[in-house]
């Protein structure tokens, strides 16, 4: 079925699109030769006749991933970063520079918003300053921003289905507490949560 905005494309169907005439033809040379060697219909090829007895079926590929891409592609984009971080940690341990992060009490609090207000610029854009200030973000938000893997899985407590959309209440993420989502996004989220749980 074509969408309205797509250009028209004519499809030519052959007389026998499933090639059933060939598969039902019993006068083929290869089939006759196999029957002379003891093979009959319903048996598989091989020593113990363990081969497949059905036709090869083509699976429909309805995503834009490349051929051979893994199903769990959500975390694949940060796999190289994890390997690089592990390599750097091993190098630091070999050369005696162990990780020495200052504790949370020793960290100096720096507010980009306060600096923006106190600067001598004429205009202070509140949304711009708040968007750039990462000091007020939680650990979960920072891990999402910088592409770190989350150790805890989000738990879906309940799902209300209505005409306007589907409202998800997710315990661990306050940003998604009351969100109206499209049907396609809800379908992808449910598939993802079923895979992870």
C-alpha positions in Angstrom: 0.0 0.0 0.0 1.5 3.3 -1.0 1.3 6.5 1.0 -0.2 9.6 -0.6 3.1 11.5 -0.8 5.1 8.7 -2.5 5.5 8.5 -6.2 3.5 5.9 -8.0 5.4 2.6 -8.7 4.0 -0.1 -10.9 4.6 -3.6 -9.7 4.8 -6.4 -12.1 3.7 -9.8 -10.8 4.8 -12.9 -12.6 2.3 -15.6 -13.5 3.6 -17.8 -10.7 5.1 -15.5 -8.0 5.6 -18.3 -5.5 7.2 -20.6 -8.0 4.8 -23.3 -7.0 4.8 -24.9 -10.5 8.5 -25.7 -10.1 8.1 -27.0 -6.6 5.2 -29.3 -7.5 6.9 -30.6 -10.7 8.1 -34.1 -10.0 9.9 -34.6 -13.4 12.9 -32.5 -12.4 16.3 -34.1 -13.0 17.6 -33.5 -9.5 14.6 -34.9 -7.8 14.7 -38.0 -10.0 18.4 -38.5 -9.2 17.7 -38.2 -5.5 14.8 -40.6 -5.6 17.1 -43.2 -7.3 19.5 -42.9 -4.4 16.7 -43.6 -1.8 15.3 -40.2 -1.0 11.6 -39.6 -0.9 9.3 -36.6 -0.2 9.2 -35.6 3.4 12.7 -36.7 4.2 15.6 -34.3 4.8 19.0 -34.6 3.2 21.9 -35.9 5.2 23.2 -39.1 6.7 20.5 -39.2 9.4 18.0 -37.3 7.1 18.2 -34.3 9.5 18.1 -31.7 6.8 15.3 -29.1 6.4 12.1 -30.4 4.7 10.4 -27.0 4.2 11.2 -24.3 1.7 13.5 -21.5 2.7 11.4 -18.5 3.9 12.5 -14.9 3.6 12.1 -12.9 6.7 10.8 -9.4 6.3 13.3 -6.7 7.4 11.2 -3.7 8.6 13.9 -1.6 10.2 16.7 0.6 8.9 19.5 -1.2 10.7 22.3 -2.7 8.6 22.5 -6.4 7.7 23.6 -8.5 10.6 23.0 -5.8 13.2 22.2 -7.1 16.7 18.8 -6.9 18.1 20.0 -5.1 21.3 21.3 -2.1 19.4 20.3 0.4 22.1 23.6 -0.1 23.9 25.9 -0.8 20.9 26.7 2.8 20.3 28.5 3.1 23.7 30.4 -0.2 23.5 33.5 1.5 22.0 33.5 4.1 24.8 33.3 1.3 27.4 36.3 -0.5 25.9 38.3 2.8 25.7 37.5 3.6 29.4 38.6 0.1 30.4 41.9 0.6 28.5 42.5 3.9 30.2 41.8 2.5 33.6 44.3 -0.4 33.0 46.9 2.1 31.8 46.4 4.3 34.9 46.7 1.2 37.2 49.9 0.1 35.4 51.6 3.5 35.7 50.5 4.1 39.3 48.1 6.9 38.8 45.0 5.2 40.4 41.7 7.0 40.1 41.6 9.7 42.7 38.3 11.5 42.3 37.5 14.1 45.0 34.7 13.2 47.3 31.3 14.9 47.0 32.1 17.2 50.0 35.3 18.4 48.5 33.9 19.2 45.1 33.5 22.9 44.6 30.0 23.8 43.6 29.9 26.0 40.5 26.7 27.4 39.2 26.7 28.6 35.6 23.4 30.3 36.3 24.8 32.5 39.0 27.9 33.3 36.9 25.6 34.3 34.1 23.6 36.6 36.3 26.7 38.3 37.8 28.4 38.9 34.5 28.4 42.3 32.9 26.5 41.2 29.9 23.4 43.2 29.2 21.0 40.2 28.8 20.8 37.1 30.9 18.9 34.2 29.2 17.5 32.0 31.9 16.7 29.0 29.7 20.1 29.1 28.1 21.9 29.2 31.4 19.8 26.4 33.0 20.2 24.1 29.9 24.0 24.4 30.0 24.4 24.0 33.8 25.0 20.3 34.6 25.8 20.8 38.3 22.2 20.5 39.3 21.6 17.3 37.3 21.2 13.9 39.0 23.5 10.9 38.4 20.9 9.2 36.1 20.6 12.3 34.0 24.3 12.6 33.6 24.6 9.0 32.7 22.0 9.5 30.0 23.8 12.6 28.7 27.3 11.1 28.6 26.2 7.7 27.3 27.0 5.5 30.4 25.2 2.3 30.9 22.5 2.4 33.6 22.8 -0.4 36.2 19.2 -0.3 37.3 16.3 -1.2 35.0 13.3 1.0 34.8 10.2 -0.5 36.2 6.8 0.1 34.6 4.2 0.2 37.3 1.1 0.5 35.2 -0.2 1.4 31.8 -3.4 3.2 31.1 -4.8 2.9 27.5 -7.1 5.6 26.2 -8.0 7.4 23.0 -5.5 10.2 23.5 -2.5 8.0 23.9 -0.9 5.8 26.5 0.2 7.3 29.8 3.2 5.6 31.3 4.1 5.9 35.0 7.7 4.9 35.4 9.0 4.8 39.0 12.7 5.4 38.4 12.5 8.3 35.9 10.6 11.4 37.0 10.9 13.0 33.5 8.6 10.3 32.0 6.1 10.3 34.8 3.1 11.5 32.8 3.8 11.4 29.1 1.5 11.0 26.1 3.2 8.9 23.5 2.4 7.9 19.9 1.3 4.3 19.2 4.6 3.5 17.3 6.8 4.8 20.2 4.7 2.8 22.7 5.1 -0.3 20.6 8.9 0.1 20.6 9.0 0.8 24.3 7.0 -2.3 25.2 9.2 -4.4 23.0 12.3 -3.0 24.7 10.9 -3.5 28.2 9.9 -7.1 27.3 13.5 -7.8 26.1 15.1 -6.3 29.2 12.9 -7.9 31.8 
